[in-house]
Amino acid sequence: MSKELLNEIESTREKMVHLATCMPLSSKEVVQVSAQLDFLLNQYESSSNK
């Protein structure tokens, strides 16, 4: 699971960076992807602390 989660984190991070270069940081799209990345990072941190 951790490897899949890490891949999803990296993919989401790349998507966020790409969107942030094309749109304002406060745009709905960038904020949504940022929130998704936060969620994934929190999941990863929770799983690694067990």
C-alpha positions, 0 to 999 in steps of 0.5 A, spaced: 500 500 500 505 504 501 508 504 494 501 505 491 500 511 496 507 514 494 505 513 487 499 517 488 502 522 492 507 524 487 502 524 481 498 529 485 504 533 486 506 533 479 499 535 477 498 541 482 505 544 480 503 543 473 496 547 474 500 552 479 504 554 473 498 555 468 493 558 473 493 562 479 494 559 486 488 561 489 484 558 483 479 552 484 482 547 481 489 548 484 486 549 491 482 542 490 488 538 488 492 541 493 487 539 498 487 532 495 495 532 496 494 534 503 489 528 504 494 523 501 500 526 505 496 525 511 494 518 510 501 516 508 503 519 515 498 516 519 500 509 516 507 510 517 506 512 524 503 505 526 
